[in-house]
Amino acid sequence: MPLPHDNPMPSYWLSFPSDLSKHRTTEELPQEADVVVIGSGYSGAATAYNLLQKDGGKKPTVVILEARDACSGATGRNGGHVLPDLYFNASSYEKRFGPRTAEELTSFEMQQVIEVKKLVDREQIDCDFELTRAVGVFLDNRVAAPTIAAYKDMKARGYQFPDDLHFIADPKKAEQVSGVKGALAAFSHTAASVWPYKMVTHLLRRCLGWGANLQTHTPVLSISDAPDAAGRWSVRTARGQIRAKKVVVAANAYIPSLLPEFGDKIVPARGIACRIAVPDGGKPAPHLNNSYTIRYGPQEYDYLISRTDGSIVVGGAKQKVLLNDANWHNNSDDSQLIPGAAEYFDGYMQRLFHGWEDSGAQVTHIWTGIMGYSSDLMPWVGELPGKPGIYVLAGFTGHGMPRILGCATAIASLVRGDVQYLSETKIPPPFWITKDRLRMKNNIAREYMAGSRPSL
Ligand SMILES: Cc1cc2nc3c(=O)[nH]c(=O)nc-3n(C[C@H](O)[C@H](O)[C@H](O)COP(=O)(O)OP(=O)(O)OC[C@H]3O[C@@H](n4cnc5c(N)ncnc54)[C@H](O)[C@@H]3O)c2cc1C
């Protein structure tokens, strides 16, 4: 299982680098810390932030280790869409976990949109955060019909979808509301868009202000198999080792190289996104006030945010990505594009959106990034059974933005000792790391991505 690639391509977000990108707080690596956090993406940064921001008491010493530039993993190369899943996977969640847990999963994600907003407001983060309405548009009946049927059936049985969710059944209205050509139906609900790299580097900067030590370009090579007699784990890097009683592993897709327990639980999955803009002098296109998912088939979809500068960031291109497993599955090379994806995004807005036909809109930036796909499609959050003091939050399966803040807040409370168990937090039980879950052998990530709806 490889470490992050040495030479990743820049994304649009990363093309405005922060002065933290190559930051090392101290020349030498500290030898001791209360907490070592591995990974400086959203998961690592938000955990460190939550560990340190609490008023009162002595702040723990926190060292954040990052293999490459700060926040240059999936968080620095994603679609910027904080999109709670309020309906699309609800029926499979209901089948797998029962209606109450399915509702809990949905409302957790919905609440995360508000929590991110509160964080941005409280910290006054300059990160282009916008509260939007996400419109989920269906262009193909193979995916529209079962989704709508499940929604109606569940509603009739008393399943509690959030009140904010609005269903548009009439194709004419769906096309009118969304602006997407050929829409068959649509759902809409509150979501958000953000410049993820700016948000997360702001959190890292706050942590440094509270005394954290950030060490970029310091890949962790291993974590000891057991703690020493004083209960400290050894975190080994090429620049030396650090001993700490608590280690938070927020290394996303790369976690199996550090914790073999996750060898068959989290697999790297390469995704692609791009930025599209109307060139200077081009015909102005209508501003999109919504963010989107656009579904073309059972597993073919794109997700899209509209930025206040008029540009669009869109990710997905599953029609190309899924053509060949080698394009994405177990692929951690974010130095290369996915074949056919650039052509796919060519003329994208003109093809799909009313009013954009003569805009001349074109791709300005295109990039890949590595997601961590979970074997049962649920993130892995909590203290590792049998390894007291090792905490994990990873495997967000391409859907971290409406989940990570809450998970990081919970991990920080565990690490600080404010709570003993995740059951005392808001984290839905399917996310918890348990012995039983770690023992499960099924891996449905590939099958799910390839279009079927496997059940565990
Ligand atoms: C193209 C693309 C588009 C996406 N779009 C969206 C979207 O619109 N909405 C959404 O919700 N989600 C999206 N995602 C998923 C989202 O980006 C992730 O869920 C989220 O960023 C995960 O954050 P993280 O901090 O866990 O992982 P990362 O951001 O990947 O951070 C992990 C960090 O750990 C570091 N690391 C790894 N191994 C080591 C090691 N051994 N030593 C030290 N450091 C190490 C990595 O270098 C990396 O910086 C997208 C992902 C991609 C790739």
The ligand as an SDF file (V2000), in Angstrom:
LIG
                    3D

 53 58  0  0  0  0  0  0  0  0999 V2000
  -11.9400   14.6790   -7.1490 C   0  0  0  0  0  0  0  0  0  0  0  0
  -12.6500   14.6260   -5.8330 C   0  0  0  0  0  0  0  0  0  0  0  0
  -13.8420   15.3060   -5.6600 C   0  0  0  0  0  0  0  0  0  0  0  0
  -14.5240   15.2410   -4.4400 C   0  0  0  0  0  0  0  0  0  0  0  0
  -15.6280   16.0120   -4.2810 N   0  0  0  0  0  0  0  0  0  0  0  0
  -16.2610   16.0150   -3.0800 C   0  0  0  0  0  0  0  0  0  0  0  0
  -17.3540   16.8680   -2.8580 C   0  0  0  0  0  0  0  0  0  0  0  0
  -17.7020   17.7120   -3.6890 O   0  0  0  0  0  0  0  0  0  0  0  0
  -18.0290   16.7440   -1.6820 N   0  0  0  0  0  0  0  0  0  0  0  0
  -17.6240   15.8520   -0.7200 C   0  0  0  0  0  0  0  0  0  0  0  0
  -18.2930   15.7220    0.2970 O   0  0  0  0  0  0  0  0  0  0  0  0
  -16.5360   15.1020   -0.8790 N   0  0  0  0  0  0  0  0  0  0  0  0
  -15.8370   15.1650   -2.0210 C   0  0  0  0  0  0  0  0  0  0  0  0
  -14.7200   14.4160   -2.1800 N   0  0  0  0  0  0  0  0  0  0  0  0
  -14.2500   13.6170   -1.0400 C   0  0  0  0  0  0  0  0  0  0  0  0
  -13.5760   14.5220    0.0170 C   0  0  0  0  0  0  0  0  0  0  0  0
  -12.5980   15.3110   -0.6020 O   0  0  0  0  0  0  0  0  0  0  0  0
  -12.9720   13.6420    1.1020 C   0  0  0  0  0  0  0  0  0  0  0  0
  -13.9880   12.8690    1.7100 O   0  0  0  0  0  0  0  0  0  0  0  0
  -12.2860   14.4640    2.1910 C   0  0  0  0  0  0  0  0  0  0  0  0
  -11.4990   15.4980    1.6590 O   0  0  0  0  0  0  0  0  0  0  0  0
  -11.4280   13.5480    3.0300 C   0  0  0  0  0  0  0  0  0  0  0  0
  -10.6850   14.3320    3.9190 O   0  0  0  0  0  0  0  0  0  0  0  0
   -9.5130   13.6530    4.7500 P   0  0  0  0  0  0  0  0  0  0  0  0
   -8.8710   14.7120    5.5570 O   0  0  0  0  0  0  0  0  0  0  0  0
  -10.0370   12.4560    5.4430 O   0  0  0  0  0  0  0  0  0  0  0  0
   -8.5140   13.1240    3.6370 O   0  0  0  0  0  0  0  0  0  0  0  0
   -7.4020   13.9300    2.8060 P   0  0  0  0  0  0  0  0  0  0  0  0
   -7.8430   15.2890    2.4720 O   0  0  0  0  0  0  0  0  0  0  0  0
   -6.9960   13.0320    1.6920 O   0  0  0  0  0  0  0  0  0  0  0  0
   -6.2260   14.0760    3.8430 O   0  0  0  0  0  0  0  0  0  0  0  0
   -5.4050   12.9870    4.2230 C   0  0  0  0  0  0  0  0  0  0  0  0
   -4.0000   13.5290    4.3330 C   0  0  0  0  0  0  0  0  0  0  0  0
   -3.1870   12.5250    4.9150 O   0  0  0  0  0  0  0  0  0  0  0  0
   -1.9250   12.6090    4.3060 C   0  0  0  0  0  0  0  0  0  0  0  0
   -1.2420   11.3200    4.5090 N   0  0  0  0  0  0  0  0  0  0  0  0
   -1.5810   10.1260    3.9860 C   0  0  0  0  0  0  0  0  0  0  0  0
   -0.7390    9.1700    4.3990 N   0  0  0  0  0  0  0  0  0  0  0  0
    0.1600    9.7910    5.2090 C   0  0  0  0  0  0  0  0  0  0  0  0
    1.2930    9.3340    5.9310 C   0  0  0  0  0  0  0  0  0  0  0  0
    1.6910    8.0560    5.8980 N   0  0  0  0  0  0  0  0  0  0  0  0
    2.0060   10.2490    6.6480 N   0  0  0  0  0  0  0  0  0  0  0  0
    1.5990   11.5510    6.7020 C   0  0  0  0  0  0  0  0  0  0  0  0
    0.5490   12.0310    6.0220 N   0  0  0  0  0  0  0  0  0  0  0  0
   -0.1640   11.1570    5.2860 C   0  0  0  0  0  0  0  0  0  0  0  0
   -2.2380   12.8900    2.8510 C   0  0  0  0  0  0  0  0  0  0  0  0
   -1.1180   13.4050    2.1620 O   0  0  0  0  0  0  0  0  0  0  0  0
   -3.3870   13.8660    2.9810 C   0  0  0  0  0  0  0  0  0  0  0  0
   -2.9580   15.2060    2.9850 O   0  0  0  0  0  0  0  0  0  0  0  0
  -14.0010   14.4640   -3.3740 C   0  0  0  0  0  0  0  0  0  0  0  0
  -12.7820   13.8100   -3.5280 C   0  0  0  0  0  0  0  0  0  0  0  0
  -12.0950   13.8980   -4.7350 C   0  0  0  0  0  0  0  0  0  0  0  0
  -10.7710   13.2090   -4.8640 C   0  0  0  0  0  0  0  0  0  0  0  0
  1  2  1  0
  2  3  1  0
  2 52  2  0
  3  4  2  0
  4  5  1  0
  4 50  1  0
  5  6  2  0
  6  7  1  0
  6 13  1  0
  7  8  2  0
  7  9  1  0
  9 10  1  0
 10 11  2  0
 10 12  1  0
 12 13  2  0
 13 14  1  0
 14 15  1  0
 14 50  1  0
 15 16  1  0
 16 17  1  0
 16 18  1  0
 18 19  1  0
 18 20  1  0
 20 21  1  0
 20 22  1  0
 22 23  1  0
 23 24  1  0
 24 25  2  0
 24 26  1  0
 24 27  1  0
 27 28  1  0
 28 29  2  0
 28 30  1  0
 28 31  1  0
 31 32  1  0
 32 33  1  0
 33 34  1  0
 33 48  1  0
 34 35  1  0
 35 36  1  0
 35 46  1  0
 36 37  1  0
 36 45  1  0
 37 38  2  0
 38 39  1  0
 39 40  1  0
 39 45  2  0
 40 41  1  0
 40 42  2  0
 42 43  1  0
 43 44  2  0
 44 45  1  0
 46 47  1  0
 46 48  1  0
 48 49  1  0
 50 51  2  0
 51 52  1  0
 52 53  1  0
M  END
$$$$
